[in-house]
């Protein structure tokens, strides 16, 4: 099993504060002989509709020497996981969790906006100090 991202617990705490129940830590995905791990699986009961909302969250810190290298890895992993989740659990939505600074410096810029649009990228933006979710990019 891969090591947890440095912001794993921060995002997990933010989800709990936002009313989510953590159901998987990590969420295991099996495709043929391959076993993959998405950082967090969570559910939230929507009381008005009496139905569950299920998500999977891949946490990325973007702390390496290059934001572009981190972006390449994060996007590739996101697309791989999303495609598998769409086949195995079509009622679960995958999110890429990034902290506010990454969102502003990468995803609010033109390249980031194009990647969001072309790849149907769903982002969960968190405050790493307060451990809260500040934006859902649906």
PyMOL commands that place a pseudoatom at each C-alpha (Angstrom):
pseudoatom trace, name=CA, resn=UNK, resi=1, chain=A, elem=C, hetatm=0, pos=[0.000, 0.000, 0.000]
pseudoatom trace, name=CA, resn=UNK, resi=2, chain=A, elem=C, hetatm=0, pos=[1.415, 3.429, -0.925]
pseudoatom trace, name=CA, resn=UNK, resi=3, chain=A, elem=C, hetatm=0, pos=[2.416, 5.990, 1.702]
pseudoatom trace, name=CA, resn=UNK, resi=4, chain=A, elem=C, hetatm=0, pos=[-0.165, 8.577, 2.696]
pseudoatom trace, name=CA, resn=UNK, resi=5, chain=A, elem=C, hetatm=0, pos=[0.135, 12.102, 1.314]
pseudoatom trace, name=CA, resn=UNK, resi=6, chain=A, elem=C, hetatm=0, pos=[1.258, 14.692, 3.868]
pseudoatom trace, name=CA, resn=UNK, resi=7, chain=A, elem=C, hetatm=0, pos=[-2.217, 16.278, 3.744]
pseudoatom trace, name=CA, resn=UNK, resi=8, chain=A, elem=C, hetatm=0, pos=[-4.144, 12.992, 3.988]
pseudoatom trace, name=CA, resn=UNK, resi=9, chain=A, elem=C, hetatm=0, pos=[-5.278, 13.530, 7.590]
pseudoatom trace, name=CA, resn=UNK, resi=10, chain=A, elem=C, hetatm=0, pos=[-5.969, 17.220, 6.928]
pseudoatom trace, name=CA, resn=UNK, resi=11, chain=A, elem=C, hetatm=0, pos=[-8.391, 16.344, 4.117]
pseudoatom trace, name=CA, resn=UNK, resi=12, chain=A, elem=C, hetatm=0, pos=[-9.920, 13.526, 6.135]
pseudoatom trace, name=CA, resn=UNK, resi=13, chain=A, elem=C, hetatm=0, pos=[-10.579, 15.941, 9.036]
pseudoatom trace, name=CA, resn=UNK, resi=14, chain=A, elem=C, hetatm=0, pos=[-12.003, 18.541, 6.628]
pseudoatom trace, name=CA, resn=UNK, resi=15, chain=A, elem=C, hetatm=0, pos=[-14.402, 15.968, 5.171]
pseudoatom trace, name=CA, resn=UNK, resi=16, chain=A, elem=C, hetatm=0, pos=[-15.575, 14.944, 8.641]
pseudoatom trace, name=CA, resn=UNK, resi=17, chain=A, elem=C, hetatm=0, pos=[-16.126, 18.615, 9.576]
pseudoatom trace, name=CA, resn=UNK, resi=18, chain=A, elem=C, hetatm=0, pos=[-18.155, 18.971, 6.361]
pseudoatom trace, name=CA, resn=UNK, resi=19, chain=A, elem=C, hetatm=0, pos=[-20.515, 16.168, 7.411]
pseudoatom trace, name=CA, resn=UNK, resi=20, chain=A, elem=C, hetatm=0, pos=[-18.958, 13.236, 5.539]
pseudoatom trace, name=CA, resn=UNK, resi=21, chain=A, elem=C, hetatm=0, pos=[-18.539, 9.757, 6.969]
pseudoatom trace, name=CA, resn=UNK, resi=22, chain=A, elem=C, hetatm=0, pos=[-15.214, 8.165, 6.082]
pseudoatom trace, name=CA, resn=UNK, resi=23, chain=A, elem=C, hetatm=0, pos=[-15.992, 4.679, 4.798]
pseudoatom trace, name=CA, resn=UNK, resi=24, chain=A, elem=C, hetatm=0, pos=[-12.613, 3.689, 3.351]
pseudoatom trace, name=CA, resn=UNK, resi=25, chain=A, elem=C, hetatm=0, pos=[-9.082, 4.741, 4.282]
pseudoatom trace, name=CA, resn=UNK, resi=26, chain=A, elem=C, hetatm=0, pos=[-7.918, 3.908, 1.654]
pseudoatom trace, name=CA, resn=UNK, resi=27, chain=A, elem=C, hetatm=0, pos=[-10.525, 2.918, -0.933]
pseudoatom trace, name=CA, resn=UNK, resi=28, chain=A, elem=C, hetatm=0, pos=[-9.295, -0.243, -2.679]
pseudoatom trace, name=CA, resn=UNK, resi=29, chain=A, elem=C, hetatm=0, pos=[-9.916, -0.681, -6.393]
pseudoatom trace, name=CA, resn=UNK, resi=30, chain=A, elem=C, hetatm=0, pos=[-9.282, -4.027, -8.015]
pseudoatom trace, name=CA, resn=UNK, resi=31, chain=A, elem=C, hetatm=0, pos=[-9.091, -4.228, -11.804]
pseudoatom trace, name=CA, resn=UNK, resi=32, chain=A, elem=C, hetatm=0, pos=[-8.090, -7.686, -12.997]
pseudoatom trace, name=CA, resn=UNK, resi=33, chain=A, elem=C, hetatm=0, pos=[-4.865, -8.546, -11.209]
pseudoatom trace, name=CA, resn=UNK, resi=34, chain=A, elem=C, hetatm=0, pos=[-4.153, -4.921, -10.332]
pseudoatom trace, name=CA, resn=UNK, resi=35, chain=A, elem=C, hetatm=0, pos=[-4.925, -3.407, -6.956]
pseudoatom trace, name=CA, resn=UNK, resi=36, chain=A, elem=C, hetatm=0, pos=[-4.995, 0.382, -6.647]
pseudoatom trace, name=CA, resn=UNK, resi=37, chain=A, elem=C, hetatm=0, pos=[-5.667, 2.619, -3.673]
pseudoatom trace, name=CA, resn=UNK, resi=38, chain=A, elem=C, hetatm=0, pos=[-7.539, 5.930, -3.706]
pseudoatom trace, name=CA, resn=UNK, resi=39, chain=A, elem=C, hetatm=0, pos=[-6.723, 7.861, -0.532]
pseudoatom trace, name=CA, resn=UNK, resi=40, chain=A, elem=C, hetatm=0, pos=[-10.212, 8.236, 0.948]
pseudoatom trace, name=CA, resn=UNK, resi=41, chain=A, elem=C, hetatm=0, pos=[-13.730, 6.946, 0.365]
pseudoatom trace, name=CA, resn=UNK, resi=42, chain=A, elem=C, hetatm=0, pos=[-16.615, 8.823, 2.005]
pseudoatom trace, name=CA, resn=UNK, resi=43, chain=A, elem=C, hetatm=0, pos=[-20.399, 9.008, 2.072]
pseudoatom trace, name=CA, resn=UNK, resi=44, chain=A, elem=C, hetatm=0, pos=[-22.861, 11.691, 3.046]
pseudoatom trace, name=CA, resn=UNK, resi=45, chain=A, elem=C, hetatm=0, pos=[-26.558, 11.141, 3.643]
pseudoatom trace, name=CA, resn=UNK, resi=46, chain=A, elem=C, hetatm=0, pos=[-28.631, 13.747, 1.860]
pseudoatom trace, name=CA, resn=UNK, resi=47, chain=A, elem=C, hetatm=0, pos=[-31.602, 13.873, 4.191]
pseudoatom trace, name=CA, resn=UNK, resi=48, chain=A, elem=C, hetatm=0, pos=[-33.862, 15.833, 1.862]
pseudoatom trace, name=CA, resn=UNK, resi=49, chain=A, elem=C, hetatm=0, pos=[-33.510, 13.182, -0.838]
pseudoatom trace, name=CA, resn=UNK, resi=50, chain=A, elem=C, hetatm=0, pos=[-33.025, 10.206, 1.515]
pseudoatom trace, name=CA, resn=UNK, resi=51, chain=A, elem=C, hetatm=0, pos=[-30.073, 9.009, -0.532]
pseudoatom trace, name=CA, resn=UNK, resi=52, chain=A, elem=C, hetatm=0, pos=[-26.340, 8.637, -0.067]
pseudoatom trace, name=CA, resn=UNK, resi=53, chain=A, elem=C, hetatm=0, pos=[-23.757, 10.630, -1.945]
pseudoatom trace, name=CA, resn=UNK, resi=54, chain=A, elem=C, hetatm=0, pos=[-20.512, 8.698, -2.389]
pseudoatom trace, name=CA, resn=UNK, resi=55, chain=A, elem=C, hetatm=0, pos=[-17.145, 10.160, -3.210]
pseudoatom trace, name=CA, resn=UNK, resi=56, chain=A, elem=C, hetatm=0, pos=[-13.541, 9.074, -3.518]
pseudoatom trace, name=CA, resn=UNK, resi=57, chain=A, elem=C, hetatm=0, pos=[-10.793, 11.584, -2.814]
pseudoatom trace, name=CA, resn=UNK, resi=58, chain=A, elem=C, hetatm=0, pos=[-7.214, 11.487, -4.047]
pseudoatom trace, name=CA, resn=UNK, resi=59, chain=A, elem=C, hetatm=0, pos=[-5.059, 13.897, -2.030]
pseudoatom trace, name=CA, resn=UNK, resi=60, chain=A, elem=C, hetatm=0, pos=[-2.117, 15.637, -3.693]
pseudoatom trace, name=CA, resn=UNK, resi=61, chain=A, elem=C, hetatm=0, pos=[0.306, 17.968, -1.938]
pseudoatom trace, name=CA, resn=UNK, resi=62, chain=A, elem=C, hetatm=0, pos=[2.312, 19.360, -4.896]
pseudoatom trace, name=CA, resn=UNK, resi=63, chain=A, elem=C, hetatm=0, pos=[5.545, 19.627, -2.887]
pseudoatom trace, name=CA, resn=UNK, resi=64, chain=A, elem=C, hetatm=0, pos=[8.136, 18.268, -5.328]
pseudoatom trace, name=CA, resn=UNK, resi=65, chain=A, elem=C, hetatm=0, pos=[10.698, 20.309, -7.236]
pseudoatom trace, name=CA, resn=UNK, resi=66, chain=A, elem=C, hetatm=0, pos=[8.223, 20.981, -10.058]
pseudoatom trace, name=CA, resn=UNK, resi=67, chain=A, elem=C, hetatm=0, pos=[4.531, 21.846, -10.043]
pseudoatom trace, name=CA, resn=UNK, resi=68, chain=A, elem=C, hetatm=0, pos=[4.332, 20.581, -13.642]
pseudoatom trace, name=CA, resn=UNK, resi=69, chain=A, elem=C, hetatm=0, pos=[5.740, 17.167, -12.674]
pseudoatom trace, name=CA, resn=UNK, resi=70, chain=A, elem=C, hetatm=0, pos=[3.259, 17.013, -9.784]
pseudoatom trace, name=CA, resn=UNK, resi=71, chain=A, elem=C, hetatm=0, pos=[0.449, 18.044, -12.137]
pseudoatom trace, name=CA, resn=UNK, resi=72, chain=A, elem=C, hetatm=0, pos=[1.373, 15.352, -14.676]
pseudoatom trace, name=CA, resn=UNK, resi=73, chain=A, elem=C, hetatm=0, pos=[1.384, 12.669, -11.980]
pseudoatom trace, name=CA, resn=UNK, resi=74, chain=A, elem=C, hetatm=0, pos=[-1.809, 13.883, -10.314]
pseudoatom trace, name=CA, resn=UNK, resi=75, chain=A, elem=C, hetatm=0, pos=[-3.735, 14.163, -13.581]
pseudoatom trace, name=CA, resn=UNK, resi=76, chain=A, elem=C, hetatm=0, pos=[-2.605, 10.746, -14.801]
pseudoatom trace, name=CA, resn=UNK, resi=77, chain=A, elem=C, hetatm=0, pos=[-3.556, 9.123, -11.514]
pseudoatom trace, name=CA, resn=UNK, resi=78, chain=A, elem=C, hetatm=0, pos=[-6.888, 10.975, -11.430]
pseudoatom trace, name=CA, resn=UNK, resi=79, chain=A, elem=C, hetatm=0, pos=[-7.844, 9.828, -14.956]
pseudoatom trace, name=CA, resn=UNK, resi=80, chain=A, elem=C, hetatm=0, pos=[-6.833, 6.226, -14.216]
pseudoatom trace, name=CA, resn=UNK, resi=81, chain=A, elem=C, hetatm=0, pos=[-8.815, 6.115, -10.962]
pseudoatom trace, name=CA, resn=UNK, resi=82, chain=A, elem=C, hetatm=0, pos=[-11.823, 7.915, -12.440]
pseudoatom trace, name=CA, resn=UNK, resi=83, chain=A, elem=C, hetatm=0, pos=[-12.081, 5.452, -15.320]
pseudoatom trace, name=CA, resn=UNK, resi=84, chain=A, elem=C, hetatm=0, pos=[-11.913, 2.458, -12.977]
pseudoatom trace, name=CA, resn=UNK, resi=85, chain=A, elem=C, hetatm=0, pos=[-14.409, 3.971, -10.524]
pseudoatom trace, name=CA, resn=UNK, resi=86, chain=A, elem=C, hetatm=0, pos=[-16.829, 4.709, -13.382]
pseudoatom trace, name=CA, resn=UNK, resi=87, chain=A, elem=C, hetatm=0, pos=[-16.775, 0.989, -14.230]
pseudoatom trace, name=CA, resn=UNK, resi=88, chain=A, elem=C, hetatm=0, pos=[-16.817, -0.470, -10.710]
pseudoatom trace, name=CA, resn=UNK, resi=89, chain=A, elem=C, hetatm=0, pos=[-18.814, 2.096, -8.725]
pseudoatom trace, name=CA, resn=UNK, resi=90, chain=A, elem=C, hetatm=0, pos=[-20.662, 4.422, -11.108]
pseudoatom trace, name=CA, resn=UNK, resi=91, chain=A, elem=C, hetatm=0, pos=[-22.484, 6.063, -8.187]
pseudoatom trace, name=CA, resn=UNK, resi=92, chain=A, elem=C, hetatm=0, pos=[-19.177, 7.266, -6.660]
pseudoatom trace, name=CA, resn=UNK, resi=93, chain=A, elem=C, hetatm=0, pos=[-17.566, 10.557, -7.790]
pseudoatom trace, name=CA, resn=UNK, resi=94, chain=A, elem=C, hetatm=0, pos=[-13.806, 11.046, -7.718]
pseudoatom trace, name=CA, resn=UNK, resi=95, chain=A, elem=C, hetatm=0, pos=[-12.273, 14.318, -6.496]
pseudoatom trace, name=CA, resn=UNK, resi=96, chain=A, elem=C, hetatm=0, pos=[-8.695, 15.532, -6.520]
pseudoatom trace, name=CA, resn=UNK, resi=97, chain=A, elem=C, hetatm=0, pos=[-7.950, 17.322, -3.238]
pseudoatom trace, name=CA, resn=UNK, resi=98, chain=A, elem=C, hetatm=0, pos=[-5.483, 20.218, -3.366]
pseudoatom trace, name=CA, resn=UNK, resi=99, chain=A, elem=C, hetatm=0, pos=[-4.787, 23.037, -0.941]
pseudoatom trace, name=CA, resn=UNK, resi=100, chain=A, elem=C, hetatm=0, pos=[-5.727, 26.634, -1.734]
pseudoatom trace, name=CA, resn=UNK, resi=101, chain=A, elem=C, hetatm=0, pos=[-2.280, 27.735, -2.912]
pseudoatom trace, name=CA, resn=UNK, resi=102, chain=A, elem=C, hetatm=0, pos=[-2.133, 24.914, -5.487]
pseudoatom trace, name=CA, resn=UNK, resi=103, chain=A, elem=C, hetatm=0, pos=[-5.626, 25.786, -6.682]
pseudoatom trace, name=CA, resn=UNK, resi=104, chain=A, elem=C, hetatm=0, pos=[-4.731, 29.455, -7.149]
pseudoatom trace, name=CA, resn=UNK, resi=105, chain=A, elem=C, hetatm=0, pos=[-1.301, 28.939, -8.745]
pseudoatom trace, name=CA, resn=UNK, resi=106, chain=A, elem=C, hetatm=0, pos=[-2.229, 26.031, -11.014]
pseudoatom trace, name=CA, resn=UNK, resi=107, chain=A, elem=C, hetatm=0, pos=[-5.954, 25.488, -11.456]
pseudoatom trace, name=CA, resn=UNK, resi=108, chain=A, elem=C, hetatm=0, pos=[-7.066, 29.118, -11.692]
pseudoatom trace, name=CA, resn=UNK, resi=109, chain=A, elem=C, hetatm=0, pos=[-4.496, 29.702, -14.454]
pseudoatom trace, name=CA, resn=UNK, resi=110, chain=A, elem=C, hetatm=0, pos=[-5.295, 29.046, -18.124]
pseudoatom trace, name=CA, resn=UNK, resi=111, chain=A, elem=C, hetatm=0, pos=[-3.568, 25.619, -18.249]
pseudoatom trace, name=CA, resn=UNK, resi=112, chain=A, elem=C, hetatm=0, pos=[-5.398, 24.460, -15.141]
pseudoatom trace, name=CA, resn=UNK, resi=113, chain=A, elem=C, hetatm=0, pos=[-8.742, 25.734, -16.427]
pseudoatom trace, name=CA, resn=UNK, resi=114, chain=A, elem=C, hetatm=0, pos=[-8.236, 23.901, -19.721]
pseudoatom trace, name=CA, resn=UNK, resi=115, chain=A, elem=C, hetatm=0, pos=[-7.348, 20.668, -17.873]
pseudoatom trace, name=CA, resn=UNK, resi=116, chain=A, elem=C, hetatm=0, pos=[-10.428, 20.984, -15.669]
pseudoatom trace, name=CA, resn=UNK, resi=117, chain=A, elem=C, hetatm=0, pos=[-12.638, 21.498, -18.724]
pseudoatom trace, name=CA, resn=UNK, resi=118, chain=A, elem=C, hetatm=0, pos=[-11.099, 18.846, -21.016]
pseudoatom trace, name=CA, resn=UNK, resi=119, chain=A, elem=C, hetatm=0, pos=[-10.714, 16.146, -18.362]
pseudoatom trace, name=CA, resn=UNK, resi=120, chain=A, elem=C, hetatm=0, pos=[-13.892, 16.829, -16.367]
pseudoatom trace, name=CA, resn=UNK, resi=121, chain=A, elem=C, hetatm=0, pos=[-11.636, 17.281, -13.356]
pseudoatom trace, name=CA, resn=UNK, resi=122, chain=A, elem=C, hetatm=0, pos=[-13.442, 17.619, -10.038]
pseudoatom trace, name=CA, resn=UNK, resi=123, chain=A, elem=C, hetatm=0, pos=[-11.496, 19.406, -7.327]
pseudoatom trace, name=CA, resn=UNK, resi=124, chain=A, elem=C, hetatm=0, pos=[-11.878, 19.623, -3.588]
pseudoatom trace, name=CA, resn=UNK, resi=125, chain=A, elem=C, hetatm=0, pos=[-9.934, 22.644, -2.321]
pseudoatom trace, name=CA, resn=UNK, resi=126, chain=A, elem=C, hetatm=0, pos=[-8.965, 22.688, 1.342]
pseudoatom trace, name=CA, resn=UNK, resi=127, chain=A, elem=C, hetatm=0, pos=[-7.419, 25.071, 3.841]
pseudoatom trace, name=CA, resn=UNK, resi=128, chain=A, elem=C, hetatm=0, pos=[-4.425, 23.192, 5.220]
pseudoatom trace, name=CA, resn=UNK, resi=129, chain=A, elem=C, hetatm=0, pos=[-4.277, 25.236, 8.441]
pseudoatom trace, name=CA, resn=UNK, resi=130, chain=A, elem=C, hetatm=0, pos=[-7.953, 25.259, 9.415]
pseudoatom trace, name=CA, resn=UNK, resi=131, chain=A, elem=C, hetatm=0, pos=[-8.584, 21.746, 8.003]
pseudoatom trace, name=CA, resn=UNK, resi=132, chain=A, elem=C, hetatm=0, pos=[-11.757, 22.796, 6.207]
pseudoatom trace, name=CA, resn=UNK, resi=133, chain=A, elem=C, hetatm=0, pos=[-13.049, 22.507, 2.670]
pseudoatom trace, name=CA, resn=UNK, resi=134, chain=A, elem=C, hetatm=0, pos=[-13.171, 25.932, 1.034]
pseudoatom trace, name=CA, resn=UNK, resi=135, chain=A, elem=C, hetatm=0, pos=[-14.357, 24.998, -2.443]
pseudoatom trace, name=CA, resn=UNK, resi=136, chain=A, elem=C, hetatm=0, pos=[-15.861, 22.117, -4.380]
pseudoatom trace, name=CA, resn=UNK, resi=137, chain=A, elem=C, hetatm=0, pos=[-15.116, 22.481, -8.072]
pseudoatom trace, name=CA, resn=UNK, resi=138, chain=A, elem=C, hetatm=0, pos=[-18.044, 20.513, -9.475]
for i in range(1, 138): cmd.bond("trace and resi %d" % i, "trace and resi %d" % (i + 1))
show_as sticks, trace
zoom trace
